[in-house]
Every structure is written in structure tokens, then in C-alpha cells.
Amino acid sequence: MTAPHAAGPSILPHDPWRSLLKREESYAIHALLNIAQNPGTNAATIAEQLQISYTFLTKVLRRLTEMNYVASAKGRGGGVTLKVDPAQISLLDIIEAISGPVILDPCQTKPRCATQQRTGKCNLKRAWLSASLGIREILGGITLAQLCDPQTSTPQHS
């Protein structure tokens, strides 16, 4: 299999790529970025702009509200706004708020995985741990503020 073209992965109908992010995690990141750049936008507009299901987006926004990342006001003049400083929230924070800790394989969390129990050692576990730590470091180092277009983002947290 060849690496994706520099412009990004293929968008062919039979695209071989699989996202490591769950759909909820991706929607949460995209929604928060949209909200940071368009404070007060309503959920229907966010769903339309992101070309995602309104119903599913409202579930994601509900979770982000529970995590105190956003506030939502109904009615005229309402909409969704950030409750956090975009410079203080990382992609890792968002992903873990939606789904819990990021690891590549659950065997990493066990004192002795099935292979260790069977053979007394596991060379794969060290690779999973190293890759997971690298991913966590990268995602933890990217803030929402870094992803915002400076011309459109405005501070709005309280």
C-alpha cells in the first residue's frame, strides 16, 4: 500500500483509509473549532457547515456541555459558545473528554497481557506503549487556538 498523496488521502468511494478517531471525537473537534471561530452559532448551522447529522451533532454538543467546554443558549440571540480558553484545550483533551484515555491497544493496560501469560514476554507491548505515548504527546501539544484562523477567532470563554 502506498502512502497518501501530500494533498491528503484519497476520496474515492472505495477509500482504503481508516480513521483512528471515532466519529464522535472528530465531530467534537470540528464543532469546537467552528464554535471558536463563529461564537454564538446555533447547532443547526454548525451541522450544516460541517455537513454532519444535526441529531448526532447535538449528542456531541451535549457531551461537550457536560464537560464544561461549551455553553448553549436557546432562543433569539442564543447559540453555542466556548466556556474554555482555546489556548488551554488540546486535541487530546477533546478526544479524552468524549471517549476516555487514548491508547492503541488494551493490552497496554494489563500487568501481563495474554502473550506474556503464554510466553513470559511480549515485545509488542513496548511498541504499543511507545506509539501511544507519541500520539498522546503530539495530540496534547496541539491546542484549539493553534488551529483557529486568527482573523475569525475571538476570545469568548468565561
C-alpha positions as CSV (number, residue, x, y, z in Angstrom):
1,M,0.0,0.0,0.0
2,T,1.3,3.4,-0.8
3,A,1.4,6.5,1.4
4,P,-1.3,9.2,0.9
5,H,-0.5,12.0,-1.5
6,A,0.8,15.1,0.1
7,A,-2.6,16.8,-0.5
8,G,-4.3,14.3,1.7
9,P,-5.9,10.8,1.5
10,S,-7.9,9.7,-1.5
11,I,-11.6,10.5,-1.5
12,L,-12.5,7.6,-3.8
13,P,-15.7,5.6,-3.0
14,H,-13.5,2.6,-2.0
15,D,-11.1,4.6,0.1
16,P,-8.8,2.2,2.0
17,W,-8.1,4.6,4.9
18,R,-9.5,4.1,8.3
19,S,-9.6,6.9,10.9
20,L,-8.1,6.3,14.3
21,L,-10.6,8.8,15.7
22,K,-14.2,7.8,16.5
23,R,-16.8,9.7,14.7
24,E,-17.8,11.5,17.9
25,E,-14.3,12.6,18.6
26,S,-13.9,14.0,15.1
27,Y,-17.2,15.8,15.3
28,A,-16.3,17.3,18.7
29,I,-13.0,18.7,17.4
30,H,-14.6,20.1,14.3
31,A,-17.5,21.5,16.2
32,L,-15.3,23.2,18.8
33,L,-13.1,24.7,16.1
34,N,-16.3,26.0,14.4
35,I,-17.6,27.4,17.6
36,A,-14.2,29.1,18.4
37,Q,-14.3,30.8,15.0
38,N,-18.0,31.5,15.0
39,P,-19.2,32.2,18.6
40,G,-22.9,32.1,19.1
41,T,-23.6,29.9,16.1
42,N,-26.5,27.6,16.6
43,A,-26.3,23.8,16.3
44,A,-28.2,23.6,13.1
45,T,-25.8,26.0,11.4
46,I,-22.8,24.1,12.7
47,A,-24.2,20.8,11.4
48,E,-24.9,22.3,8.0
49,Q,-21.4,23.9,7.8
50,L,-19.7,20.7,8.9
51,Q,-22.0,18.6,6.7
52,I,-22.9,16.3,9.5
53,S,-26.1,14.9,11.1
54,Y,-27.8,17.5,13.3
55,T,-29.1,14.8,15.6
56,F,-25.7,13.3,16.1
57,L,-24.1,16.7,16.5
58,T,-26.5,17.6,19.3
59,K,-25.4,14.4,21.2
60,V,-21.8,15.5,20.8
61,L,-22.6,19.1,21.9
62,R,-24.5,17.7,24.9
63,R,-21.3,15.8,25.9
64,L,-19.2,18.9,25.4
65,T,-21.6,20.9,27.6
66,E,-21.4,18.3,30.3
67,M,-17.6,18.6,30.2
68,N,-17.9,22.4,30.5
69,Y,-16.3,23.1,27.2
70,V,-19.3,24.9,25.7
71,A,-22.4,26.7,26.8
72,S,-25.6,26.7,24.8
73,A,-28.4,29.3,24.9
74,K,-31.8,28.8,23.2
75,G,-33.9,31.4,21.5
76,R,-33.2,34.7,19.8
77,G,-29.6,35.7,20.4
78,G,-28.8,32.2,21.6
79,G,-26.2,29.8,20.2
80,V,-23.2,27.8,21.3
81,T,-20.1,29.5,22.8
82,L,-16.8,28.2,24.3
83,K,-16.5,28.1,28.0
84,V,-12.8,27.4,27.9
85,D,-9.8,29.3,26.6
86,P,-8.9,27.7,23.2
87,A,-5.2,28.0,24.1
88,Q,-5.8,25.8,27.1
89,I,-7.6,22.9,25.4
90,S,-5.7,20.3,23.3
91,L,-6.9,17.8,20.8
92,L,-6.0,15.1,23.3
93,D,-8.2,16.9,25.9
94,I,-11.2,16.9,23.5
95,I,-10.7,13.3,22.4
96,E,-10.4,12.1,26.0
97,A,-13.5,14.2,27.1
98,I,-15.5,12.3,24.5
99,S,-14.1,8.7,24.8
100,G,-11.7,8.4,27.7
101,P,-7.9,7.8,27.7
102,V,-6.1,7.3,24.3
103,I,-4.2,4.1,23.9
104,L,-3.6,1.9,20.8
105,D,-4.3,-1.5,22.4
106,P,-6.0,-2.5,25.6
107,C,-3.2,-5.0,26.4
108,Q,-1.1,-2.0,27.4
109,T,-3.3,-1.6,30.5
110,K,-2.8,-5.1,31.7
111,P,0.1,-6.1,34.0
112,R,0.5,-9.3,31.9
113,C,-1.1,-9.5,28.5
114,A,-2.2,-12.8,27.0
115,T,1.1,-13.1,25.2
116,Q,3.1,-12.5,28.4
117,Q,1.0,-15.1,30.2
118,R,1.6,-17.6,27.4
119,T,5.3,-17.0,26.6
120,G,6.6,-15.0,29.6
121,K,7.3,-11.9,27.5
122,C,5.7,-9.6,25.0
123,N,7.8,-7.5,22.5
124,L,4.6,-5.9,21.1
125,K,3.6,-4.3,24.3
126,R,6.6,-2.0,24.3
127,A,5.8,-0.9,20.7
128,W,2.2,-0.1,21.6
129,L,3.3,1.9,24.7
130,S,5.8,3.9,22.7
131,A,3.4,4.6,19.9
132,S,0.6,5.5,22.4
133,L,2.9,7.9,24.3
134,G,4.0,9.5,21.0
135,I,0.4,10.0,19.8
136,R,-0.6,11.4,23.3
137,E,2.4,13.8,23.1
138,I,1.5,15.1,19.7
139,L,-2.2,15.5,20.3
140,G,-1.6,17.0,23.7
141,G,0.7,19.6,22.1
142,I,-1.9,20.9,19.6
143,T,-4.3,23.4,21.0
144,L,-7.6,24.6,19.6
145,A,-6.2,28.1,19.5
146,Q,-3.4,26.9,17.2
147,L,-6.0,25.6,14.7
148,C,-8.1,28.7,14.7
149,D,-7.9,31.2,11.9
150,P,-6.6,34.3,13.7
151,Q,-8.8,36.6,11.6
152,T,-12.0,34.9,12.7
153,S,-11.4,33.6,16.2
154,T,-12.3,35.7,19.2
155,P,-11.9,35.1,22.9
156,Q,-15.3,34.0,24.4
157,H,-14.6,31.8,27.4
158,S,-15.9,32.8,30.8
